[in-house]
Amino acid sequence: MSVTAVDRKTALIVVDLQEGVVGLPLAHPAADVLARNAELLAAFRRRGLPVVLVNVAGGPAGRNDLGAGFPEAGAGRTELVPELNAGEGDHLVTKHARSAFTGTGLDGWLRERDVTQLVVSGIATSGGVESTVRDAHERGYNVTVALDAVTDTDGAAHDHTVAKVYPRLAETGGTKEVLGALAVSR
């Protein structure tokens, strides 16, 4: 479903745009994804809307293989990329699972601000972004994914998630569509 509207109480969630993730081989040029995220960040900040910057620092505890591929803390791998220009009012979330909601208190923080919709972007389309989108949908948020502001380490997984998963959970469109809807939401 394409972008039809953006609620007045919308937050931007940028997932895992950090040194240890952006430096991986990606399906789309990192510079393009970062540029689209910078556009979204500037627009949300200009309007005084909540911005959540998420990084991942290791996988969840327990006997499973979910820890594979999670950047571990240290050596700057969990540091957000400088292109995000983390702002004074941005909410920073460090997660140890795929979803930005798992064990982070993010849902409570958003509810305190009466947020009803989330625009989600970042890496990986089929990992942290998808898990966050799924959780947000199940928690009752209206969800939008800026498709040109997400990418994955696996092009086929990216394409599958965009074509088969997101349409069931969210509205989708390019950054320009999201910004156009944001401009008329006030």
Secondary structure, DSSP 4 states (H G I P E B T S, - for coil): -B-----SSEEEEEE--BHHHHTS--SS-HHHHHHHHHHHHHHHHHTT--EEEEEE-SPPSSSSSTTTTPPPSSTTTTSBPGGG---TTPEEEEESSSSTTTTT-HHHHHHHTT--EEEEEEE-TTTHHHHHHHHHHHTT-EEEEEEEEEE-S-HHHHHHIIIIIHHHH-EEE-HHHHHHHHHH--
